[in-house]
């Protein structure tokens, strides 16, 4: 989706400075004030974050220090998503119309980068939002609809090359429908399945592929939808167990429920939902962690929720028992 304003956040903090509201997360100073909407947790020690001002950072010591490893000459780009396989291999996506939509890959911890994709389609509708991988080799990159259908790039070599997917297997987009480039979680995978989160249209939908991204089927969700509302993030524990979360980013504290669960058959409204807009969600074991500009919520079972923190974050990713979150003013937390 067209770039979401950084002014969303209700809590402004200096880079790496904790406030009294930070109870769930241990902040890990990054030394930048960039908005970090891209995040990939490799382990409790290794994580990559990316964002505005051409920022890509990597830690290999649990966040005690961060190394700036962005591709050279990309200071004007906004890296809204990053997917890392380990401490050395990662793929970063920059968003925007025209040539601003690019994909870079590194295999040496960010010392060098290969530009593996740059959009050259002059159609202003082309706008890549997020990227996800099934494994170390197969991945997808998602663009907003072009000529009435979402556009998907596929890779089979770990992001070294990308190929435009045939749109004959993609259902028609609704009028005004798009994906939100808010947290790098508008597309996700589990097994050979993939899901696309949408908003902007008359209904908030999730598109599902069960064949590695070749063909897709759309399902309605009970989340609110509109110009600034819809599904912002999807996460799956297994191909048959998943969640969707979102809301209206212009109304970050709106209590309208914006959470749904998936059981392999369809989407159902959660019995309880975090209060307010949430842009990121991840499984932590069998539980869930959701983040947004007005705070963090946790759930042990996906049915009941509690407020865990009131600090601002845009995205969250968990590996094992460790979760990482990132967002405005260079904020990164680990829990």
KOLZADREN-544043 format. One record per residue (C-alpha): residue number from 1; x, y, z; residue in three letters. Coordinates in steps of 0.001 Angstrom, whole numbers, plus 500000, padded with zeros to 6 digits. Each point is the difference from the previous one (the first is absolute). Layout:
   pos       xx       yy       zz   code
   NUM        X        Y        Z    ALA
...
This chain:
   pos       xx       yy       zz   code
     1   500000   500000   500000    UNK
     2   501060   503623   499557    UNK
     3   502394   500939   502749    UNK
     4   498448   500172   503481    UNK
     5   500843   503181   501876    UNK
     6   502534   499741   502768    UNK
     7   497839   502315   502087    UNK
     8   497815   497085   501059    UNK
     9   501819   499403   503263    UNK
    10   498389   501174   503193    UNK
    11   503225   499732   501994    UNK
    12   503111   501852   498827    UNK
    13   503322   498857   501418    UNK
    14   503601   500651   499166    UNK
    15   502006   497206   498363    UNK
    16   500554   497211   502507    UNK
    17   498721   501944   503005    UNK
    18   497630   498019   502230    UNK
    19   496908   501475   501604    UNK
    20   497916   498947   502969    UNK
    21   497607   498276   497591    UNK
    22   502619   497503   498831    UNK
    23   499312   496940   502113    UNK
    24   499780   497090   497576    UNK
    25   502902   500937   497733    UNK
    26   503648   500531   500804    UNK
    27   501014   502819   497674    UNK
    28   503120   499493   497911    UNK
    29   501440   503382   498916    UNK
    30   500706   500135   496271    UNK
    31   501502   503476   499656    UNK
    32   497570   501006   497242    UNK
    33   496747   501959   499892    UNK
    34   498754   498204   496882    UNK
    35   496557   498382   499967    UNK
    36   500732   496273   500089    UNK
    37   497039   498124   498500    UNK
    38   502087   497098   498659    UNK
    39   501075   497292   502454    UNK
    40   501296   496439   499795    UNK
    41   500852   498028   503136    UNK
    42   502513   497223   499388    UNK
    43   500665   499089   503646    UNK
    44   500250   501554   503425    UNK
    45   503372   501412   498950    UNK
    46   499574   500735   496276    UNK
    47   497445   502407   498541    UNK
    48   499728   502348   497016    UNK
    49   497926   503206   499829    UNK
    50   499383   502406   497133    UNK
    51   498117   503174   499250    UNK
    52   500086   503617   498895    UNK
    53   503095   501955   498907    UNK
    54   501374   496858   498323    UNK
    55   500538   498371   503376    UNK
    56   500993   496359   500447    UNK
    57   501440   498908   503366    UNK
    58   501232   496649   501279    UNK
    59   500817   498715   503480    UNK
    60   501767   496752   500827    UNK
    61   500213   500527   503773    UNK
    62   496396   500311   501120    UNK
    63   499726   503715   499257    UNK
    64   502958   501181   502092    UNK
    65   501394   501568   496844    UNK
    66   498724   500583   496475    UNK
    67   501903   500159   496739    UNK
    68   498767   502195   497155    UNK
    69   500106   497723   496955    UNK
    70   497744   501699   497424    UNK
    71   500720   499765   496273    UNK
    72   502120   503019   498977    UNK
    73   498247   502865   498270    UNK
    74   496535   499130   501304    UNK
    75   499570   502810   502531    UNK
    76   496848   501234   498240    UNK
    77   498279   496588   500156    UNK
    78   497586   498680   502613    UNK
    79   500750   496349   500814    UNK
    80   496578   498958   501324    UNK
    81   500757   496286   500168    UNK
    82   502954   497707   500562    UNK
    83   500194   496203   500118    UNK
    84   503147   498403   501434    UNK
    85   501015   496344   499855    UNK
    86   502942   500299   502399    UNK
    87   502656   502515   501052    UNK
    88   501402   500240   496460    UNK
    89   497108   499537   497559    UNK
    90   497115   502461   499707    UNK
    91   497622   501547   497456    UNK
    92   498837   503628   500373    UNK
    93   497051   501635   498212    UNK
    94   499611   503728   499433    UNK
    95   496569   501422   499225    UNK
    96   498675   502734   497759    UNK
    97   498758   500734   496512    UNK
    98   502223   499548   496984    UNK
    99   503631   499079   500600    UNK
   100   499704   500483   503765    UNK
   101   498605   496465   500219    UNK
   102   503161   497865   500153    UNK
   103   501324   496798   501526    UNK
   104   503573   499497   501210    UNK
   105   501728   496850   501210    UNK
   106   503127   499473   502123    UNK
   107   501905   496798   500787    UNK
   108   502785   501521   502110    UNK
   109   498183   501743   502829    UNK
   110   499400   503197   498059    UNK
   111   503580   500688   498933    UNK
   112   498858   499793   496393    UNK
   113   496555   499910   498383    UNK
   114   498592   498853   496674    UNK
   115   497079   501969   498573    UNK
   116   497870   497114   498787    UNK
   117   496868   501933   498998    UNK
   118   499107   503564   499044    UNK
   119   496551   500916   498765    UNK
   120   500081   501448   496494    UNK
   121   496269   499890   499312    UNK
   122   498879   503624   499558    UNK
   123   496465   499209   501214    UNK
   124   499624   502056   503239    UNK
   125   497876   497198   501482    UNK
   126   503105   497817   500366    UNK
   127   500997   500326   503658    UNK
   128   501700   497123   501800    UNK
   129   499042   499682   503677    UNK
   130   501564   496930   501603    UNK
   131   501930   496764   499481    UNK
   132   499916   496527   501587    UNK
   133   501740   496653   499539    UNK
   134   498819   496398   500220    UNK
   135   503573   498832   500561    UNK
   136   503533   501133   499139    UNK
   137   499274   499796   496276    UNK
   138   496338   500710   499229    UNK
   139   498459   503378   500689    UNK
   140   497346   502539   498995    UNK
   141   499900   503786   499673    UNK
   142   496629   501752   499872    UNK
   143   498893   503123   498128    UNK
   144   496712   501862   500211    UNK
   145   497518   499134   497217    UNK
   146   500986   500779   496423    UNK
   147   497243   499838   497394    UNK
   148   497613   498703   502617    UNK
   149   502107   497212   501511    UNK
   150   502669   499772   502666    UNK
   151   503441   499520   498479    UNK
   152   502354   497358   501423    UNK
   153   503690   499376   499335    UNK
   154   501415   496532   500696    UNK
   155   503551   498806   500605    UNK
   156   501444   496493   500036    UNK
   157   503615   500878   500789    UNK
   158   499824   501804   503325    UNK
   159   499263   503422   498550    UNK
   160   502840   500108   497488    UNK
   161   497481   500323   497153    UNK
   162   496271   500777   499844    UNK
   163   497306   499065   497499    UNK
   164   496565   501539   499475    UNK
   165   497229   497549   500832    UNK
   166   497236   499377   497463    UNK
   167   496914   501855   501240    UNK
   168   497525   497459   498600    UNK
   169   500038   498259   503383    UNK
   170   499324   503241   501910    UNK
   171   496413   501065   500808    UNK
   172   498856   503490   499058    UNK
   173   500793   502721   502510    UNK
   174   497150   501978   501489    UNK
   175   499709   503676   499041    UNK
   176   502478   501924   502148    UNK
   177   501566   496838   501459    UNK
   178   503721   499946   500831    UNK
   179   502526   498663   502510    UNK
   180   501477   501993   502893    UNK
   181   503782   500489   500074    UNK
   182   499863   500547   503749    UNK
   183   501865   497100   501565    UNK
   184   501330   497659   497315    UNK
   185   497195   497600   500915    UNK
   186   497515   500475   497159    UNK
   187   501210   496687   498562    UNK
   188   501023   496934   501993    UNK
   189   500600   496285   499474    UNK
   190   499706   496652   501762    UNK
   191   500924   496737   498329    UNK
   192   499109   500406   496318    UNK
   193   497190   502443   500842    UNK
   194   500086   503782   499746    UNK
   195   497618   502784   501019    UNK
   196   499531   503619   498914    UNK
   197   498358   502553   502315    UNK
   198   497903   502759   498432    UNK
   199   498005   503117   500804    UNK
   200   498734   503152   498325    UNK
   201   497036   498341   498297    UNK
   202   496457   499297   501074    UNK
   203   501215   496922   501887    UNK
   204   503221   499093   501792    UNK
   205   501161   496775   498407    UNK
   206   502726   497389   500176    UNK
   207   501161   498294   496816    UNK
   208   501324   496457   500443    UNK
   209   502241   497857   497799    UNK
   210   500458   496287   500644    UNK
   211   502417   499378   497141    UNK
   212   502978   502217   500776    UNK
   213   498521   503204   498615    UNK
   214   498887   498846   496553    UNK
   215   496247   500314   500607    UNK
   216   497959   501873   502601    UNK
   217   496539   500027   501565    UNK
   218   498494   502988   501848    UNK
   219   498104   499775   503289    UNK
   220   498167   502754   501854    UNK
   221   500985   500793   503593    UNK
   222   497922   501700   502713    UNK
   223   502557   502813   500392    UNK
   224   498918   503558   499128    UNK
   225   501119   501327   496628    UNK
   226   500302   503429   498432    UNK
   227   502460   502501   498605    UNK
   228   502270   499612   503042    UNK
   229   498665   496726   501389    UNK
   230   500219   496291   499403    UNK
   231   502234   497044   500745    UNK
   232   503530   501257   500662    UNK
   233   501686   496760   501034    UNK
   234   499472   496257   499814    UNK
   235   501870   497265   501877    UNK
   236   499718   496220   499857    UNK
   237   501097   497332   502456    UNK
   238   499139   497282   497468    UNK
   239   498222   500122   496621    UNK
   240   496755   499360   501905    UNK
   241   500453   502338   502938    UNK
   242   500423   503711   499512    UNK
   243   499012   503523   501034    UNK
   244   499354   503365   498355    UNK
   245   500207   503397   501673    UNK
   246   499696   503647   499001    UNK
   247   497533   502830   500450    UNK
   248   500077   503627   498837    UNK
   249   503439   501617   500126    UNK
   250   498453   503465   500105    UNK
   251   498207   498981   503206    UNK
   252   502753   498231   501990    UNK
   253   497909   499712   503190    UNK
   254   496661   499087   498367    UNK
   255   498490   497170   502097    UNK
   256   498281   498397   496974    UNK
   257   501097   496308   500027    UNK
   258   502525   499261   497260    UNK
   259   501166   496438   500622    UNK
   260   498993   496695   498419    UNK
   261   501060   496351   500130    UNK
   262   500272   497372   497276    UNK
   263   499381   496283   500461    UNK
   264   500533   498689   496482    UNK
   265   496415   500683   498962    UNK
   266   499530   503732   500342    UNK
   267   500506   503160   502056    UNK
   268   498109   500660   503222    UNK
   269   499988   503045   502250    UNK
   270   502011   499496   503160    UNK
   271   498011   499780   503212    UNK
   272   502264   502730   501326    UNK
   273   502355   502384   498186    UNK
   274   502713   502509   500881    UNK
   275   498621   503512   500365    UNK
   276   501191   502272   497215    UNK
   277   501744   499695   496662    UNK
   278   502687   497312   499866    UNK
   279   502419   499716   497081    UNK
   280   502028   496934   501009    UNK
   281   499379   496570   501490    UNK
   282   502045   496863   500619    UNK
   283   499701   496646   501718    UNK
   284   502087   499526   503124    UNK
   285   499735   496282   500662    UNK
   286   496272   499360   500073    UNK
   287   499305   503590   501052    UNK
   288   499913   503263   498059    UNK
   289   501634   503425   500155    UNK
   290   498377   502969   498223    UNK
   291   501503   503489   499637    UNK
   292   498931   503429   498809    UNK
   293   500643   503691   500625    UNK
   294   498028   499951   503265    UNK
   295   501487   496893   501537    UNK
   296   500596   496262   500209    UNK
   297   497432   497324   500825    UNK
   298   500587   496349   500799    UNK
   299   497807   496923   500002    UNK
   300   500667   496479   501231    UNK
   301   497295   498432   497854    UNK
   302   498760   502548   497443    UNK
   303   496702   500289   501874    UNK
   304   500804   502438   502797    UNK
   305   502458   502902   499909    UNK
   306   501803   502231   502467    UNK
   307   501927   503248   499574    UNK
   308   503700   499261   500467    UNK
   309   501575   503358   499097    UNK
   310   498935   503470   498834    UNK
   311   503108   500881   497954    UNK
   312   499757   500407   496225    UNK
   313   501106   497276   497572    UNK
   314   499097   499223   496383    UNK
   315   500973   496359   499578    UNK
   316   500907   496891   501975    UNK
   317   501715   496695   499262    UNK
   318   500653   497050   502308    UNK
   319   502362   497046   499848    UNK
   320   499998   497365   502717    UNK
   321   499162   501760   503253    UNK
   322   501466   503338   498896    UNK
   323   498049   502806   498353    UNK
   324   501334   503140   498345    UNK
   325   498038   503162   499162    UNK
   326   500923   503168   498114    UNK
   327   498430   503304   499049    UNK
   328   500240   503781   500217    UNK
   329   503089   502027   500927    UNK
   330   502259   496973   499620    UNK
   331   498217   498089   502781    UNK
   332   500877   496336   500300    UNK
   333   499001   497771   502889    UNK
   334   500674   496396   500957    UNK
   335   497955   497863   502357    UNK
